[in-house]
């Protein structure tokens, strides 16, 4: 679930964290099991040796060549078995155990052609192999139920099982930190205050138009003052994070005369806005201008809200840090 903040809450959190925001999220990533990968490399060599032995035919393969192929096969098996010691996948280990048991089950047949286990590794005794009868060699290497036929079947299954176990989808916690500077937060704070002030001034409009504001007159004046201060500060913060600052400035410049009628004095040259709290709120000029600026259908008010929102988003970058901003409640 996406975290939600008001702009003020997020600004405070960033300020308290040394002008930074750290995002932590869980991401599913595909990882390669390096132990399975190493096993696959060794098993590939064993499969090639096994394939050469499958071509054996009595009288069609020289004994010297067969001895070389059988020696390569045993060496490849020893290397693969050694590389499998770190493999933890149960299905892969099951196939490796079957292959190991195959050597044990055919121990007598293998010994007749010179295959023996010495210090845990299988070797071929050249003298025994040289004297081995063809029928003993054939019983090991030919036929579906021969040692080689069964080894081929197990290797095919091992290849399939190891392929399935090579990649695994795991969850990893990933953290990233976005750094801000103090000007970013000042600009966002000013835009937040201007936006909140604009919203409050809009809510006061019915009272202003009806002339029924005696109990909230001070609040209206204070809010107009807040609006002036926050707007001026937006223009004075030296930040290039948002193009909407210039748009906001142009908006105030275009509405300079109307702003003056409600006591908001804007100087385009110095980019300053001040509030004249001696303004007469009872005149029709004040009410008409107030409604034109802060009424429900006022374009000025809507543009101020949009520009402030853009400034806040451009400086705080909520999407980048994985949060959403909610409007301030006035």
C-alpha positions in Angstrom: 0.0 0.0 0.0 1.3 3.4 -1.0 2.1 5.7 2.0 0.1 8.9 2.0 1.2 12.3 3.4 0.0 15.8 3.4 2.7 18.1 1.9 3.4 19.5 5.4 3.8 15.9 6.9 6.2 14.9 4.1 8.2 18.2 4.4 8.6 17.6 8.1 9.7 14.0 7.6 12.3 15.0 5.1 13.6 17.7 7.3 13.9 15.4 10.3 15.9 12.9 8.1 18.7 15.3 7.2 16.9 16.5 4.1 16.5 13.1 2.6 13.8 10.4 2.2 14.6 6.7 2.2 12.3 4.3 0.4 12.3 0.6 1.2 10.4 -1.9 -0.9 10.3 -5.6 -1.5 11.0 -6.6 -5.1 10.8 -10.0 -6.7 13.9 -10.8 -8.7 15.1 -13.8 -10.6 18.4 -15.2 -9.2 20.6 -17.8 -10.7 21.7 -20.7 -8.5 25.5 -20.6 -9.1 25.9 -24.1 -7.7 23.4 -25.5 -10.2 25.1 -23.5 -12.9 28.4 -25.1 -12.1 26.8 -28.5 -12.0 25.2 -27.9 -15.5 28.7 -27.0 -16.9 30.1 -30.3 -15.6 27.1 -32.4 -16.6 27.4 -31.0 -20.2 30.8 -32.5 -20.4 29.5 -35.8 -19.1 26.6 -35.8 -21.6 29.1 -35.4 -24.4 31.2 -38.3 -23.2 28.1 -40.4 -22.8 27.0 -39.6 -26.3 30.3 -40.8 -27.7 30.0 -44.1 -25.8 26.5 -44.6 -27.1 28.0 -44.9 -30.6 29.9 -48.0 -29.6 29.4 -51.1 -31.7 31.4 -54.3 -31.4 33.9 -54.4 -34.2 33.0 -50.8 -35.3 34.9 -49.0 -32.6 38.6 -49.5 -31.9 39.5 -50.5 -28.4 41.9 -47.6 -28.0 39.2 -45.1 -29.0 36.7 -46.8 -26.7 39.2 -46.7 -23.8 39.7 -42.9 -24.4 35.9 -42.3 -24.4 35.4 -44.4 -21.3 38.2 -42.6 -19.5 36.7 -39.2 -20.5 33.3 -40.4 -19.3 34.6 -41.4 -15.8 36.6 -38.2 -15.4 33.6 -36.1 -16.4 31.4 -38.0 -13.8 34.0 -37.5 -11.1 34.1 -33.8 -11.8 30.3 -33.5 -11.9 30.0 -35.4 -8.6 32.5 -33.1 -6.9 30.7 -30.0 -8.2 27.4 -31.3 -6.9 28.5 -31.3 -3.2 27.2 -27.7 -2.8 23.9 -28.3 -4.5 20.9 -28.1 -2.1 18.0 -28.7 -4.5 16.3 -31.9 -3.4 15.1 -33.0 -6.8 18.5 -32.5 -8.3 20.2 -34.4 -5.5 17.7 -37.2 -6.0 18.8 -37.7 -9.6 22.5 -37.5 -8.6 21.8 -40.1 -5.9 20.3 -42.4 -8.6 23.3 -42.0 -10.8 25.6 -42.8 -7.9 23.5 -45.9 -7.1 23.7 -46.9 -10.7 27.5 -47.3 -10.4 27.0 -49.4 -7.2 24.3 -51.6 -8.8 26.6 -52.4 -11.8 29.7 -52.6 -9.7 30.5 -56.2 -10.8 29.9 -55.6 -14.5 32.0 -52.4 -14.4 34.9 -54.2 -12.6 35.0 -56.8 -15.4 36.0 -54.1 -17.9 38.4 -52.3 -15.5 36.1 -49.6 -13.9 36.9 -49.3 -10.2 36.5 -46.8 -7.5 39.7 -45.6 -6.0 39.7 -43.0 -3.1 36.1 -42.1 -4.0 36.8 -41.5 -7.7 36.1 -43.9 -10.6 39.1 -44.9 -12.8 39.7 -47.3 -15.7 42.4 -49.9 -15.3 44.0 -50.1 -18.8 45.3 -53.7 -18.3 41.9 -55.0 -17.2 40.1 -53.2 -20.0 42.6 -54.5 -22.6 41.9 -58.1 -21.5 38.1 -57.5 -21.2 35.9 -59.7 -23.3 33.6 -58.0 -25.9 30.5 -59.5 -24.3 31.4 -57.8 -21.0 31.9 -54.5 -22.7 28.6 -54.9 -24.6 26.7 -55.7 -21.4 27.9 -52.4 -19.9 27.5 -50.2 -23.0 24.7 -51.5 -25.1 20.9 -52.0 -24.5 18.2 -50.0 -22.9 18.8 -51.7 -19.5 22.5 -51.6 -19.7 24.6 -49.4 -17.4 25.0 -46.8 -20.1 21.3 -47.0 -21.2 20.2 -46.3 -17.6 22.9 -43.6 -17.2 21.5 -41.9 -20.3 18.0 -41.9 -18.9 19.1 -40.5 -15.6 21.1 -37.8 -17.2 18.2 -36.7 -19.3 16.1 -36.3 -16.1 18.9 -34.6 -14.3 19.3 -32.1 -17.2 15.5 -31.3 -16.9 15.5 -31.1 -13.1 18.6 -28.9 -13.0 17.2 -26.6 -15.6 14.1 -26.0 -13.5 16.2 -25.4 -10.4 18.7 -23.0 -12.1 16.5 -19.9 -11.7 14.6 -19.0 -8.6 12.3 -16.0 -7.9 13.2 -14.5 -4.5 12.1 -11.4 -2.7 14.7 -8.8 -1.8 14.4 -5.7 0.2 15.6 -2.7 -1.8 16.3 0.7 -0.3 17.0 4.0 -2.1 17.5 7.5 -0.7 16.5 10.7 -2.4 18.4 13.7 -1.2 16.9 17.2 -1.0 18.3 20.6 -0.2 16.9 23.2 2.1 15.7 25.5 -0.7 13.5 22.6 -2.0 11.7 22.3 1.3 11.3 26.1 1.7 9.8 26.3 -1.8 7.4 23.4 -1.1 6.5 24.9 2.2 5.7 28.3 0.7 3.6 26.7 -2.1 1.7 24.6 0.5 0.9 27.7 2.6 -0.2 29.7 -0.6 -2.4 26.8 -1.6 -4.0 26.4 1.9 -4.5 30.2 2.0 -6.2 30.2 -1.4 -8.5 27.4 -0.3 -9.4 29.2 2.9 -10.1 32.5 1.1 -12.4 30.6 -1.2 -14.4 29.3 1.8 -14.7 32.8 3.1 -16.1 34.2 -0.1 -19.8 33.6 0.7 -19.4 35.6 3.9 -17.6 38.4 2.1 -20.3 38.6 -0.6 -23.0 38.7 2.1 -21.2 41.2 4.2 -21.7 38.8 7.1 -18.1 38.4 8.3 -17.8 40.4 11.5 -16.8 37.3 13.5 -14.2 36.1 11.0 -12.9 39.4 9.7 -9.5 39.0 11.4 -9.2 35.5 10.0 -9.9 36.8 6.5 -7.3 39.6 6.9 -4.7 37.2 8.4 -5.3 34.7 5.5 -4.8 37.4 2.9 -1.6 38.4 4.7 -0.4 34.7 4.7 -1.3 34.5 1.0 0.8 37.6 0.2 3.8 36.4 2.3 3.8 32.9 0.9 3.4 34.0 -2.7 6.3 36.5 -2.4 8.5 33.9 -0.8 7.8 31.5 -3.7 9.2 34.1 -6.1 12.2 34.8 -3.9 13.4 31.3 -3.2 16.3 30.7 -5.6 15.3 27.3 -7.0 15.0 26.0 -10.5 13.0 22.9 -9.6 9.7 24.0 -11.1 8.7 26.0 -14.2 5.4 26.7 -12.4 7.1 29.4 -10.3 7.4 31.5 -13.5 3.8 30.7 -14.4 2.6 31.8 -11.0 4.5 35.0 -11.3 2.9 35.8 -14.7 -0.5 35.0 -13.2 0.0 37.6 -10.5 1.3 40.1 -13.0 -1.7 39.7 -15.2 -4.1 40.1 -12.2 -2.1 42.9 -10.5 -5.0 45.5 -10.7 -7.6 43.1 -9.4 -5.3 41.9 -6.5 -4.8 45.5 -5.5 -8.5 45.9 -5.0 -8.4 43.4 -2.2 -5.3 44.8 -0.6 -2.8 42.5 -2.3 -0.1 44.8 -3.7 2.1 43.1 -6.2 5.3 44.6 -7.5 6.3 42.8 -10.7 9.8 44.4 -10.8 10.8 43.2 -7.3 8.5 40.2 -7.3 7.1 41.2 -4.0 3.6 41.0 -2.7 2.4 42.7 0.5 -1.0 43.1 2.1 -2.6 46.4 3.0 -4.7 45.4 6.1 -6.4 48.9 6.1 -8.4 47.9 2.9 -12.1 48.6 3.2 -13.9 45.3 2.9 -17.3 46.9 2.6 -16.9 48.4 -0.9 -18.4 46.8 -4.0 -14.9 46.9 -5.6 -13.5 44.8 -2.9 -16.3 42.2 -3.0 -16.3 42.0 -6.8 -12.5 41.6 -6.9 -12.5 39.1 -4.1 -15.1 37.0 -6.0 -13.1 37.3 -9.2 -10.0 36.1 -7.4 -11.2 33.5 -4.9 -14.8 32.7 -5.9 -15.8 29.1 -6.8 -15.5 29.8 -10.5 -12.5 32.1 -10.3 -9.7 31.1 -12.8 -7.1 32.9 -10.6 -7.9 30.7 -7.7 -7.9 27.5 -9.8 -4.6 28.5 -11.4 -3.0 29.3 -8.1 -4.0 25.8 -6.8 -2.7 24.1 -9.9 0.7 25.9 -9.9 1.2 25.3 -6.2 0.4 21.7 -6.6 3.0 21.5 -9.5 5.6 23.3 -7.4 5.1 20.9 -4.5 5.2 17.8 -6.8 8.3 19.1 -8.7 10.2 19.8 -5.5 9.1 16.8 -3.3 8.9 14.3 -6.2 6.4 12.0 -4.4 6.3 9.5 -7.3 10.0 9.0 -7.2 10.0 8.2 -3.5 6.9 6.0 -3.8 4.4 8.1 -1.8 1.2 10.0 -2.6 0.2 13.5 -1.5 -3.2 14.3 -0.2 -4.7 17.7 0.1 -4.4 19.7 3.3 -7.7 20.0 5.2 -8.5 23.6 5.9 
